[in-house]
Amino acid sequence: MNSDRKILQFSAATGFLVVLEFGNIEEMKEYEDKITHAGLKCKTLENFSFNFDQADLFMDMRSPDCRAQFDLEDWI
């Protein structure tokens, strides 16, 4: 397991399971706070694999393109 990864999973208001990967813990905590303040449950994951884990949406928030396309407000 790679414990250096910063991965957050939450059940969106739409019912979708969303997984976000961040480049640093501060950004992850910022999103986690917004999600929990919206009344949604979220948890941190130590690892995520496309082959073995399931998510309706996975966004690598380390990528500027993914960050530009993902609006948290649409999901909470």
Secondary structure as the mmCIF struct_conf table of DSSP 4:
data_model
#
loop_
_struct_conf.conf_type_id
_struct_conf.id
_struct_conf.beg_label_comp_id
_struct_conf.beg_label_asym_id
_struct_conf.beg_label_seq_id
_struct_conf.end_label_comp_id
_struct_conf.end_label_asym_id
_struct_conf.end_label_seq_id
TURN_TY1_P TURN_TY1_P1 SER A 3 ASP A 4
STRN STRN1 LYS A 6 SER A 11
TURN_TY1_P TURN_TY1_P2 ALA A 13 THR A 14
BEND BEND1 GLY A 15 GLY A 15
STRN STRN2 LEU A 17 PHE A 22
BEND BEND2 GLY A 23 ASN A 24
HELX_RH_AL_P HELX_RH_AL_P1 ILE A 25 HIS A 37
TURN_TY1_P TURN_TY1_P3 ALA A 38 GLY A 39
STRN STRN3 CYS A 42 LEU A 45
BEND BEND3 GLU A 46 GLU A 46
TURN_TY1_P TURN_TY1_P4 PHE A 50 PHE A 52
BEND BEND4 ASP A 56 ASP A 56
STRN STRN4 LEU A 57 ASP A 60
TURN_TY1_P TURN_TY1_P5 MET A 61 ARG A 62
BEND BEND5 SER A 63 SER A 63
HELX_RH_AL_P HELX_RH_AL_P2 PRO A 64 GLN A 69
HELX_RH_AL_P HELX_RH_AL_P3 LEU A 72 TRP A 75
#
